[in-house]
Amino acid sequence: MKREQFITTIITGAAVMTTLSAFNKFTSDLDNQEQLMPVLFVGHGSPMNGIEDTEFNRRWTQMAKEIPTPKAVLVVSAHWFTKGTQITAMEFPKTIHDFGGFPKELFDVQYPAPGNPELAKETVSLIHSTKVELDHDWGLDHGTWTIVRHMYPDAKIPVLQLSIDYTKGPQYHYDLAKELYQLRRKGVLIIGSGNMVHNLRMVAWDKMKVPGYGYDWALQINDRFKNLISTGDHKPLINYESLGKEAMLAIPTPEHYLPLLYALGLKGSKDQISFFNDKAVAGSLTMTSVKMG
């Protein structure tokens, strides 16, 4: 081997070893976690929960104080619907303002939490049922930052998003979530962000400020969902179309419901279940949220 080739080989090898060392250190540090992180499904509701003082975001703030501080947060948001599955893998994800018609103050919000490319790669390695692409273009949409900025306002904890593949059915998403279970052992807080009942076409705009106002069908199906979650009967929740017309009114499109299935798929056999922010809004929405663990 020529001297130049030898030097190039040494330098390249050193660079690879440095990268692997950083990656191994991160995953090794995660493995030192003794406590299983809980899993959350959070009803995120209006983007205005990101900046207004509401009973919902006050509960998010309190929740962060009640659970162990995570090493990272991974969010499955209703607002990242893609063909195929992707995970954010950039060092610094941008804050995405994926809405319209709201005040300038909401568009001015920046949540500068870091990402973590090493954790993104670790997550990809855990998923065997499908190919997961590393994404460098998305960022943190309002299904993520409106919640997490209240939980961790200093923006120092890495935050990643996992997309929802719109070409797949509910069972696929529930099963994929199970492959992420090891992240709970590694100090990662996984949040499904959506709404159990989410029908914007039927919103009672004149009842927006009436506390807990919900149509009968919305309250009935929300209670049915809660009962099935409490008893661990996930099959009807996966096959939600079999739950009747109330379920179809609650879930006219699946994107806000599927994050719940990710949270349920991550439930462990010993996890205790509790509900929070269990209220209806404007007739056809519910903010009902779930903590497991």
Secondary structure, DSSP 8 states (H G I E B T S, - for coil): --HHHHHHHHHHHHHHHHHHHHHHHHHHHHHT--S---EEEEE---GGGGTS--HHHHHHHHHHHHS---SEEEEEETT-EESSEEEE--SS--B-----SS-HHHHT--------HHHHHHHHHH--SS-EEEESS--B-HHHHHHHHHHSTT--S-EEEB-EETTS-HHHHHHHHHTTHHHHHTTEEEEEEE-SSB-GGG--GGGTTSTT-B-HHHHHHHHHHHHHHHHT--HHHHTGGGG-HHHHHH-SSSTTTHHHHHHHHT--TT--EEEES--EETBTEE--EEEE-
